[in-house]
């Protein structure tokens, strides 16, 4: 199967639900994607019906599942797989990511596979092969069965069976179809770049107090956990998160 040639803007997506993230995260993501994707972008914002989304962003109204725990709102990311919203190639980014260099290499990955970040527990558990859903690149039409199966089940039973959306996605996509992005380019800010990186054997940072350190290969920093980019005073982060 030949790789589809994409000539126009890249369809990108984010999900904002509840009050965990303020709208500034969407604006900053839009700015970073626009700066670092050469053909330009269309940003699809998946959100509540009553949240205004300004043009040129494209609004997609999430079906409400009345999830009481805001920390469980990541399950709304499953609606990205609903082809009634968007059918075709889609590049998804979590809101707590910081793009520091050109990412054309991401959307140039072959769409016959489902692409995601390798879950960062591989840093201390080398055999781990689960995915992290903070960045994903796939053809929603090709993987429409993920949504079709998901919507036939009781979401609260699914939530009790899986820790999060990424565990569900890992389980539902054939391993032969899964591919991980280059780990040299997408990194955990907390574990790999803060203060020179974390040594899991000694449980200490390599260079305490030095702040964010990246190399020439790094394209994206993932801010899983706390703090978030909005709370950062690190000049290396503030330079890019704008």
Short mmCIF file of the C-alpha atoms (twelve columns), coordinates in Angstrom:
data_MODEL
# 
_entry.id   MODEL 
# 
loop_
_atom_site.group_PDB 
_atom_site.id 
_atom_site.type_symbol 
_atom_site.label_atom_id 
_atom_site.label_alt_id 
_atom_site.label_comp_id 
_atom_site.label_asym_id 
_atom_site.label_seq_id 
_atom_site.Cartn_x 
_atom_site.Cartn_y 
_atom_site.Cartn_z 
_atom_site.pdbx_PDB_model_num 
ATOM 1   C CA . UNK A 1   0.000   0.000  0.000  1 
ATOM 2   C CA . UNK A 2   1.594   3.251  -1.127 1 
ATOM 3   C CA . UNK A 3   1.743   6.212  1.224  1 
ATOM 4   C CA . UNK A 4   -0.935  8.782  0.425  1 
ATOM 5   C CA . UNK A 5   0.571   12.079 -0.679 1 
ATOM 6   C CA . UNK A 6   -0.824  14.923 1.408  1 
ATOM 7   C CA . UNK A 7   -0.570  18.214 -0.423 1 
ATOM 8   C CA . UNK A 8   -2.778  20.570 1.558  1 
ATOM 9   C CA . UNK A 9   -3.146  21.602 5.205  1 
ATOM 10  C CA . UNK A 10  -2.782  18.868 7.813  1 
ATOM 11  C CA . UNK A 11  -5.918  18.055 9.810  1 
ATOM 12  C CA . UNK A 12  -4.942  18.325 13.472 1 
ATOM 13  C CA . UNK A 13  -7.124  17.824 16.525 1 
ATOM 14  C CA . UNK A 14  -7.331  18.475 20.242 1 
ATOM 15  C CA . UNK A 15  -9.892  17.771 22.946 1 
ATOM 16  C CA . UNK A 16  -10.861 20.287 25.628 1 
ATOM 17  C CA . UNK A 17  -13.509 19.282 28.152 1 
ATOM 18  C CA . UNK A 18  -14.318 20.608 31.594 1 
ATOM 19  C CA . UNK A 19  -12.096 23.037 33.492 1 
ATOM 20  C CA . UNK A 20  -8.812  21.121 33.734 1 
ATOM 21  C CA . UNK A 21  -7.360  23.233 30.913 1 
ATOM 22  C CA . UNK A 22  -8.120  26.843 30.073 1 
ATOM 23  C CA . UNK A 23  -8.692  27.999 26.485 1 
ATOM 24  C CA . UNK A 24  -5.163  29.413 26.294 1 
ATOM 25  C CA . UNK A 25  -3.911  25.828 25.856 1 
ATOM 26  C CA . UNK A 26  -5.890  25.519 22.618 1 
ATOM 27  C CA . UNK A 27  -4.577  28.849 21.364 1 
ATOM 28  C CA . UNK A 28  -0.982  27.955 22.158 1 
ATOM 29  C CA . UNK A 29  -1.318  24.529 20.518 1 
ATOM 30  C CA . UNK A 30  -2.783  26.142 17.403 1 
ATOM 31  C CA . UNK A 31  0.143   28.585 17.272 1 
ATOM 32  C CA . UNK A 32  2.780   25.885 17.753 1 
ATOM 33  C CA . UNK A 33  1.274   23.573 15.151 1 
ATOM 34  C CA . UNK A 34  1.015   26.454 12.680 1 
ATOM 35  C CA . UNK A 35  4.682   27.342 13.190 1 
ATOM 36  C CA . UNK A 36  6.022   23.815 12.943 1 
ATOM 37  C CA . UNK A 37  3.948   22.169 10.169 1 
ATOM 38  C CA . UNK A 38  5.042   23.430 6.769  1 
ATOM 39  C CA . UNK A 39  1.848   22.815 4.686  1 
ATOM 40  C CA . UNK A 40  -0.285  24.619 7.290  1 
ATOM 41  C CA . UNK A 41  -3.032  23.145 9.467  1 
ATOM 42  C CA . UNK A 42  -6.739  22.884 10.114 1 
ATOM 43  C CA . UNK A 43  -7.351  22.542 13.841 1 
ATOM 44  C CA . UNK A 44  -10.381 20.455 14.842 1 
ATOM 45  C CA . UNK A 45  -11.469 21.233 18.402 1 
ATOM 46  C CA . UNK A 46  -13.555 18.536 20.087 1 
ATOM 47  C CA . UNK A 47  -15.424 20.129 22.980 1 
ATOM 48  C CA . UNK A 48  -18.746 20.694 24.763 1 
ATOM 49  C CA . UNK A 49  -21.729 22.044 22.855 1 
ATOM 50  C CA . UNK A 50  -21.773 25.315 24.789 1 
ATOM 51  C CA . UNK A 51  -18.083 26.194 24.395 1 
ATOM 52  C CA . UNK A 52  -17.450 28.789 21.659 1 
ATOM 53  C CA . UNK A 53  -14.696 27.948 19.175 1 
ATOM 54  C CA . UNK A 54  -13.472 30.818 16.979 1 
ATOM 55  C CA . UNK A 55  -12.710 30.520 13.281 1 
ATOM 56  C CA . UNK A 56  -10.629 29.287 11.585 1 
ATOM 57  C CA . UNK A 57  -10.715 26.448 14.129 1 
ATOM 58  C CA . UNK A 58  -13.338 23.770 13.409 1 
ATOM 59  C CA . UNK A 59  -15.678 22.821 16.249 1 
ATOM 60  C CA . UNK A 60  -16.871 19.262 16.914 1 
ATOM 61  C CA . UNK A 61  -19.474 18.850 19.647 1 
ATOM 62  C CA . UNK A 62  -18.696 16.013 22.035 1 
ATOM 63  C CA . UNK A 63  -21.484 13.705 23.106 1 
ATOM 64  C CA . UNK A 64  -21.733 14.155 26.869 1 
ATOM 65  C CA . UNK A 65  -21.198 11.032 28.971 1 
ATOM 66  C CA . UNK A 66  -21.682 12.787 32.338 1 
ATOM 67  C CA . UNK A 67  -18.297 11.652 33.594 1 
ATOM 68  C CA . UNK A 68  -18.189 12.953 37.176 1 
ATOM 69  C CA . UNK A 69  -14.451 12.626 37.750 1 
ATOM 70  C CA . UNK A 70  -12.641 15.360 35.729 1 
ATOM 71  C CA . UNK A 71  -9.501  13.196 35.713 1 
ATOM 72  C CA . UNK A 72  -11.452 10.689 33.625 1 
ATOM 73  C CA . UNK A 73  -12.269 13.245 30.914 1 
ATOM 74  C CA . UNK A 74  -9.512  11.776 28.747 1 
ATOM 75  C CA . UNK A 75  -12.087 9.160  27.746 1 
ATOM 76  C CA . UNK A 76  -13.672 11.808 25.506 1 
ATOM 77  C CA . UNK A 77  -10.678 11.304 23.224 1 
ATOM 78  C CA . UNK A 78  -12.382 8.135  22.022 1 
ATOM 79  C CA . UNK A 79  -14.788 10.336 20.043 1 
ATOM 80  C CA . UNK A 80  -11.859 11.219 17.784 1 
ATOM 81  C CA . UNK A 81  -12.410 7.787  16.237 1 
ATOM 82  C CA . UNK A 82  -15.973 8.672  15.202 1 
ATOM 83  C CA . UNK A 83  -15.802 9.238  11.447 1 
ATOM 84  C CA . UNK A 84  -18.988 11.320 11.591 1 
ATOM 85  C CA . UNK A 85  -16.754 14.064 12.960 1 
ATOM 86  C CA . UNK A 86  -13.804 13.624 10.610 1 
ATOM 87  C CA . UNK A 87  -13.018 10.957 8.046  1 
ATOM 88  C CA . UNK A 88  -9.419  10.615 6.911  1 
ATOM 89  C CA . UNK A 89  -5.920  11.385 8.214  1 
ATOM 90  C CA . UNK A 90  -5.875  13.060 11.629 1 
ATOM 91  C CA . UNK A 91  -3.009  14.266 13.807 1 
ATOM 92  C CA . UNK A 92  -3.982  14.510 17.473 1 
ATOM 93  C CA . UNK A 93  -2.125  16.384 20.230 1 
ATOM 94  C CA . UNK A 94  -2.825  16.559 23.959 1 
ATOM 95  C CA . UNK A 95  -3.086  20.115 25.240 1 
ATOM 96  C CA . UNK A 96  -0.123  19.758 27.624 1 
ATOM 97  C CA . UNK A 97  2.489   19.353 24.897 1 
ATOM 98  C CA . UNK A 98  5.186   21.810 23.864 1 
ATOM 99  C CA . UNK A 99  6.419   21.722 20.264 1 
ATOM 100 C CA . UNK A 100 10.012  22.910 19.991 1 
ATOM 101 C CA . UNK A 101 10.924  22.118 16.373 1 
ATOM 102 C CA . UNK A 102 9.499   21.221 12.979 1 
ATOM 103 C CA . UNK A 103 7.220   18.157 13.044 1 
ATOM 104 C CA . UNK A 104 6.660   17.490 9.342  1 
ATOM 105 C CA . UNK A 105 8.249   14.107 9.974  1 
ATOM 106 C CA . UNK A 106 5.180   13.141 12.063 1 
ATOM 107 C CA . UNK A 107 2.534   13.495 9.357  1 
ATOM 108 C CA . UNK A 108 4.895   11.915 6.826  1 
ATOM 109 C CA . UNK A 109 4.643   8.536  8.594  1 
ATOM 110 C CA . UNK A 110 2.768   5.931  6.475  1 
ATOM 111 C CA . UNK A 111 -0.970  5.860  7.183  1 
ATOM 112 C CA . UNK A 112 -1.261  2.110  6.789  1 
ATOM 113 C CA . UNK A 113 -0.217  2.054  10.473 1 
ATOM 114 C CA . UNK A 114 -1.573  3.611  13.650 1 
ATOM 115 C CA . UNK A 115 1.115   5.885  15.106 1 
ATOM 116 C CA . UNK A 116 1.455   6.935  18.734 1 
ATOM 117 C CA . UNK A 117 4.013   7.693  21.418 1 
ATOM 118 C CA . UNK A 118 5.458   4.704  23.227 1 
ATOM 119 C CA . UNK A 119 4.272   4.923  26.824 1 
ATOM 120 C CA . UNK A 120 7.048   6.406  28.928 1 
ATOM 121 C CA . UNK A 121 7.131   3.550  31.375 1 
ATOM 122 C CA . UNK A 122 9.558   1.984  28.880 1 
ATOM 123 C CA . UNK A 123 12.140  4.268  30.506 1 
ATOM 124 C CA . UNK A 124 12.188  2.015  33.569 1 
ATOM 125 C CA . UNK A 125 10.495  -1.069 32.104 1 
ATOM 126 C CA . UNK A 126 12.205  -1.854 28.816 1 
ATOM 127 C CA . UNK A 127 9.728   -4.586 27.829 1 
ATOM 128 C CA . UNK A 128 6.714   -2.239 27.916 1 
ATOM 129 C CA . UNK A 129 4.949   -2.007 24.548 1 
ATOM 130 C CA . UNK A 130 1.832   -0.032 25.464 1 
ATOM 131 C CA . UNK A 131 1.121   3.267  23.754 1 
ATOM 132 C CA . UNK A 132 0.702   6.763  25.079 1 
ATOM 133 C CA . UNK A 133 -2.140  8.660  23.405 1 
ATOM 134 C CA . UNK A 134 -0.729  12.180 23.872 1 
ATOM 135 C CA . UNK A 135 0.137   12.317 20.150 1 
ATOM 136 C CA . UNK A 136 -1.517  10.097 17.531 1 
ATOM 137 C CA . UNK A 137 -1.490  9.986  13.726 1 
ATOM 138 C CA . UNK A 138 -3.927  7.736  11.893 1 
ATOM 139 C CA . UNK A 139 -6.616  7.428  9.247  1 
ATOM 140 C CA . UNK A 140 -9.916  7.542  11.126 1 
ATOM 141 C CA . UNK A 141 -11.681 5.709  8.304  1 
ATOM 142 C CA . UNK A 142 -9.220  2.823  8.432  1 
ATOM 143 C CA . UNK A 143 -9.706  2.437  12.206 1 
ATOM 144 C CA . UNK A 144 -13.429 3.221  12.325 1 
ATOM 145 C CA . UNK A 145 -14.058 -0.179 13.945 1 
ATOM 146 C CA . UNK A 146 -12.484 1.153  17.169 1 
ATOM 147 C CA . UNK A 147 -15.349 3.619  17.577 1 
ATOM 148 C CA . UNK A 148 -17.978 1.215  16.294 1 
ATOM 149 C CA . UNK A 149 -17.066 -1.317 18.964 1 
ATOM 150 C CA . UNK A 150 -16.600 1.281  21.700 1 
ATOM 151 C CA . UNK A 151 -20.054 2.821  21.308 1 
ATOM 152 C CA . UNK A 152 -21.776 -0.555 21.612 1 
ATOM 153 C CA . UNK A 153 -20.395 -1.043 25.136 1 
ATOM 154 C CA . UNK A 154 -21.202 0.558  28.489 1 
ATOM 155 C CA . UNK A 155 -18.590 3.295  28.901 1 
ATOM 156 C CA . UNK A 156 -18.548 2.976  32.684 1 
ATOM 157 C CA . UNK A 157 -17.838 -0.739 32.443 1 
ATOM 158 C CA . UNK A 158 -15.008 0.071  30.022 1 
ATOM 159 C CA . UNK A 159 -13.659 2.676  32.451 1 
ATOM 160 C CA . UNK A 160 -13.616 0.109  35.245 1 
ATOM 161 C CA . UNK A 161 -11.823 -2.417 33.038 1 
ATOM 162 C CA . UNK A 162 -9.132  -0.123 31.598 1 
ATOM 163 C CA . UNK A 163 -7.044  2.544  33.336 1 
ATOM 164 C CA . UNK A 164 -7.516  5.006  30.492 1 
ATOM 165 C CA . UNK A 165 -8.181  5.546  26.811 1 
ATOM 166 C CA . UNK A 166 -4.630  4.633  25.820 1 
ATOM 167 C CA . UNK A 167 -4.900  1.200  27.440 1 
ATOM 168 C CA . UNK A 168 -8.161  0.629  25.584 1 
ATOM 169 C CA . UNK A 169 -6.626  1.730  22.270 1 
ATOM 170 C CA . UNK A 170 -3.580  -0.486 22.877 1 
ATOM 171 C CA . UNK A 171 -5.881  -3.468 23.421 1 
ATOM 172 C CA . UNK A 172 -8.085  -2.817 20.397 1 
ATOM 173 C CA . UNK A 173 -5.509  -2.136 17.683 1 
ATOM 174 C CA . UNK A 174 -3.617  -5.120 16.316 1 
ATOM 175 C CA . UNK A 175 0.030   -5.038 17.341 1 
ATOM 176 C CA . UNK A 176 1.033   -5.515 13.705 1 
ATOM 177 C CA . UNK A 177 -0.698  -2.189 12.931 1 
ATOM 178 C CA . UNK A 178 0.826   -0.220 15.831 1 
ATOM 179 C CA . UNK A 179 3.913   1.885  15.339 1 
ATOM 180 C CA . UNK A 180 5.729   4.196  17.768 1 
ATOM 181 C CA . UNK A 181 7.107   7.613  16.895 1 
ATOM 182 C CA . UNK A 182 10.880  8.053  17.054 1 
ATOM 183 C CA . UNK A 183 11.646  8.261  20.818 1 
ATOM 184 C CA . UNK A 184 14.568  10.575 20.107 1 
ATOM 185 C CA . UNK A 185 12.121  13.202 18.836 1 
ATOM 186 C CA . UNK A 186 9.218   13.020 21.296 1 
ATOM 187 C CA . UNK A 187 10.247  13.065 24.941 1 
ATOM 188 C CA . UNK A 188 8.865   13.235 28.435 1 
ATOM 189 C CA . UNK A 189 9.654   16.681 29.810 1 
ATOM 190 C CA . UNK A 190 9.638   15.426 33.405 1 
ATOM 191 C CA . UNK A 191 11.682  12.255 32.943 1 
ATOM 192 C CA . UNK A 192 14.008  13.060 30.040 1 
ATOM 193 C CA . UNK A 193 14.537  16.818 29.796 1 
ATOM 194 C CA . UNK A 194 13.987  18.452 33.190 1 
ATOM 195 C CA . UNK A 195 17.302  18.982 35.027 1 
ATOM 196 C CA . UNK A 196 19.185  16.801 32.566 1 
ATOM 197 C CA . UNK A 197 16.815  13.844 32.926 1 
ATOM 198 C CA . UNK A 198 15.882  11.465 35.721 1 
ATOM 199 C CA . UNK A 199 17.962  8.469  36.767 1 
ATOM 200 C CA . UNK A 200 15.467  5.796  37.766 1 
ATOM 201 C CA . UNK A 201 18.147  3.694  39.446 1 
ATOM 202 C CA . UNK A 202 19.354  6.419  41.806 1 
ATOM 203 C CA . UNK A 203 15.982  8.239  41.831 1 
ATOM 204 C CA . UNK A 204 17.747  11.549 41.249 1 
ATOM 205 C CA . UNK A 205 17.950  14.110 38.463 1 
ATOM 206 C CA . UNK A 206 21.283  14.198 36.643 1 
ATOM 207 C CA . UNK A 207 21.793  17.973 36.815 1 
ATOM 208 C CA . UNK A 208 19.523  19.465 39.503 1 
ATOM 209 C CA . UNK A 209 18.562  23.084 39.076 1 
ATOM 210 C CA . UNK A 210 19.586  23.380 35.420 1 
ATOM 211 C CA . UNK A 211 16.034  23.438 34.035 1 
ATOM 212 C CA . UNK A 212 14.910  22.109 30.676 1 
ATOM 213 C CA . UNK A 213 17.626  20.594 28.494 1 
ATOM 214 C CA . UNK A 214 16.922  19.356 24.972 1 
ATOM 215 C CA . UNK A 215 19.111  18.228 22.104 1 
ATOM 216 C CA . UNK A 216 18.936  18.828 18.359 1 
ATOM 217 C CA . UNK A 217 16.763  15.732 17.825 1 
ATOM 218 C CA . UNK A 218 13.942  16.844 20.122 1 
ATOM 219 C CA . UNK A 219 10.722  17.987 18.426 1 
ATOM 220 C CA . UNK A 220 8.067   17.699 21.156 1 
ATOM 221 C CA . UNK A 221 7.951   17.657 24.952 1 
ATOM 222 C CA . UNK A 222 5.121   15.809 26.708 1 
ATOM 223 C CA . UNK A 223 3.999   17.352 30.000 1 
ATOM 224 C CA . UNK A 224 2.210   14.383 31.576 1 
ATOM 225 C CA . UNK A 225 1.374   14.978 35.233 1 
ATOM 226 C CA . UNK A 226 2.299   18.190 37.042 1 
ATOM 227 C CA . UNK A 227 3.301   20.928 36.522 1 
ATOM 228 C CA . UNK A 228 1.654   22.011 33.271 1 
ATOM 229 C CA . UNK A 229 3.188   24.386 30.699 1 
ATOM 230 C CA . UNK A 230 1.056   27.308 31.931 1 
ATOM 231 C CA . UNK A 231 2.703   26.975 35.343 1 
ATOM 232 C CA . UNK A 232 6.259   26.887 34.016 1 
ATOM 233 C CA . UNK A 233 8.749   29.705 34.583 1 
ATOM 234 C CA . UNK A 234 11.474  27.920 32.613 1 
ATOM 235 C CA . UNK A 235 12.705  30.161 29.796 1 
ATOM 236 C CA . UNK A 236 13.235  27.150 27.514 1 
ATOM 237 C CA . UNK A 237 9.533   26.318 27.835 1 
ATOM 238 C CA . UNK A 238 8.238   29.891 27.654 1 
ATOM 239 C CA . UNK A 239 10.195  30.430 24.427 1 
ATOM 240 C CA . UNK A 240 8.204   27.747 22.623 1 
ATOM 241 C CA . UNK A 241 4.843   27.679 24.454 1 
ATOM 242 C CA . UNK A 242 3.375   30.809 22.927 1 
# 
